[in-house]
Amino acid sequence: MPGIGNDIVAMSAIDVERTNQYRFFSKIIVAQEQQLYNDRLASALAFEHFVWLAWSMKESAYKCLQRYQHNLVFSPSNVLIGEVQLPANNAKPPMEGIGFDDLLVCKSQLNFRGQHLFSRSIITAQYIVSVVNDTNDFSHTCWRVKKIGSNDTEDQSLAVRDMLLHKLHELYPADEFKIEKSIFGFPVLLKNGAEADFPVTFAHHDHYAGYAFIPDI
């Protein structure tokens, strides 16, 4: 079963001044990542956007790995960003999609204790969303980001589950789906009463919610 993880950061909910303070951002990015930003990304991306882009990729990587390494403790400094390719300045990313290969998105490579992971991210003025996979093929990845009317945790959870079930019923009209939560906290998708052959991942922050998965069709 492939690994996948996602994360969303609502930019209106961050504290820009705090983000730019060393005692804060040094908990998310390490010195070599700051150097990567200074050398290659500073002219195109505000530093606070880079910090939260890094967070979204690293949180997504943790979700991808934690499904199979249940005792894994999230530590951003243990997930290292090796490469970041930014989209063109005139890129206009969509709110949702299927597959990333034909989109103008940020492409990244990550490393966790020798294990290589791959990321696709959308950066807008409103939010940053990342999806991490354990292969570099995102052509069949199903994903969506939606602005919802509430930032209540329960409302966010219900909204993202409704979004996913709607998409699954489009792809698999003859099947029944149910979403449960594992004892380790990640979502488990049941297809016709048995665990599906593909994992799903959820994320929400403030008024944004989203899912990602790689269907088996």
N, C-alpha and C positions, 0 to 999 in steps of 0.2 A: 504494500500500500504506500503510495507516495506521501511525502510530508508536505504540509502547507501551513502557513500562518499569515495573519494580517493584522494591521493596526491603523488607527486613525487618530490624527491630532487636529483638533479644531483650533485654528490660529487665533480666533477671538477670545479663547479661554486661556491663553498663555500670558505670562508676565514677561514682556520683552526685556525690561531692565534686569530682572532677576536671571533670565536666561543668559544674558551676556556677562554675568559675573562668574569669575573663574571658579569660585567655590561651588557653584551650581553646575556649570557645563562640564567641569572636570570629572563629575560623577557619571557622565554619559559618554564623552569622547576622550580618547587618550591622546598623548602628545603627537604621535604619528598621524592621527586623524586630523588634528588641528593643523598640522603641517600640510597635509593633503588639501585642506580647505584653503590655506594661505597660498599655496603654489598653483592650484588649478581651478578653484571654484569661487574665490572671493569676488572676482569681477562680475559674476553672473548671479550670485546667490547671497542674500543677507545672512549674516552669521547665525542669527536666531533661527532662520529657516533651516540652515544646515544642522544645527543642534537637534531640532525636532525631527528633521529627516532622519538623522542618525538614530534617534530614539525609536522612531516608527519602524525602521529596518531591524533594529536589534530586538525590539519587543516582538516583531513578527517572527524573527529567527527563533526566539525562545519558544513561542507557541508551536512552531514547526518541530522543534527538537523535543519539547516536553511531552508530546504525545507518546513518544517512544522511550524517553528517559524521564520517568515519572518523578524521580527525586531531584531533578535539575532545579537549581536555585537561580533566579534571574539576576545576572550581574552584567550590566551593559559593557563594562570594560573587558569582559571575556569574549565578546563578539567583536571582531575587528573588521573594519571596512577597508577592503583592499583596492577598490576602484569605484569611481562614480562617473557616469557619463550623463551629462545634463541634456535636456531637450533643447531644441532651437528656441530662441527668444520669442518667436511668434507662435509657439505651440499653444493650442487651445484644447486642453484635455477634456474629454467628455465626462459626464457624471457617472456613467456606467459602461460596461463593455463585456465582451466575451473574447478572451485572448488579448495579449499585449503586443504581439510581434509587429503589428502594423500601426501602432499608436506612437505618438511622440511622447515618450515617457522617460523618466530617469532610470537608467539601468545600472545596477551595482553588483559587486561580488563581495561576499562576506566569508570570514573564516572563524570557526569555533573549534579550538583545540585540534587543528589539523583537518577538520571537516569543512568542505567547501559548500557554501550556500549561495543562492542567487536571488536577486531582488528586482522588482519593478515597482516604481513609485510614481504617483501623480502629485504634483506640487501646484497648488493654487493659492490665491490670496485668502481663501476661506478655510482650506483644510489641506493636510498632507495625508495621503494614504499609501501604505506599502503592502505588498504581498511578497512573501518569501517562499521559495520552493527549493527542494534539494536537487533539482535538475535545472538546466538553463533553457528549458523549453516551456514557454508560457502561452503557446499558441492555442491551447484548449482550455485555459484557465477561465472559469466563470467568476465574475466578481461584480459587485455593485456597491456604490455609496449613495446614500439618500439623506437629505435633510429632513428631520422629523420635528414634530411640534413640541416635544417635551425633552428635557434633559434629566428626567427622573430615571433612576437605574432600572426600575421595573418596566417602565414604558419603553426604554431603549431596548431591553431584552425582548419584549414582545414584538416590537417593530422589526427587529432584524430577523427574528424567527419567521414572522409573516412574510417578509421579503424573500427569504430563502425557500419557504414552502411553495410560494407562488411560482418561483423559477423552476423548482423541481417538478411541479405539476405540468409546467410547459414542456419540459424535457422528457418526462416519464409519465404520460397521462394515464397509463394503465396500472401504475403502482401506487401504493400507499406509503406515506412517510410519517415518521415521528421523530422528534428531537428530544434527546435526554441529555443529562449531564453526567460525566464520569465522576468517580470519587476524587479524581485529581483536578477537576474543574473545567476540563475542556468539553466541548459539545460532542455528543455521539449521535450519529444519524442512523436511524433504523429504517430499512427498506423492506416492506412486506414482513415485518416482524423480526428480521435479522439485521445485524449490523451491516451497513452498506460497505461496498468494496472501495469506497473513497472517503477521505475525511473532509469535514467542513470546518471552517474557522470563522469566528465572529469578532467584531470590534465595534466599539462605540465611544464617543467622547463628545460631551456637550450635546449639540443638536444634530450630530451626524452619527449614522450607523451604517455598517456594511458587512458583507460576507465575502468569502472566496472558497472555491472548491474546484477540483478537476474531475469532471464527470467520466464515467466509464463507458461512454458511448462514442 
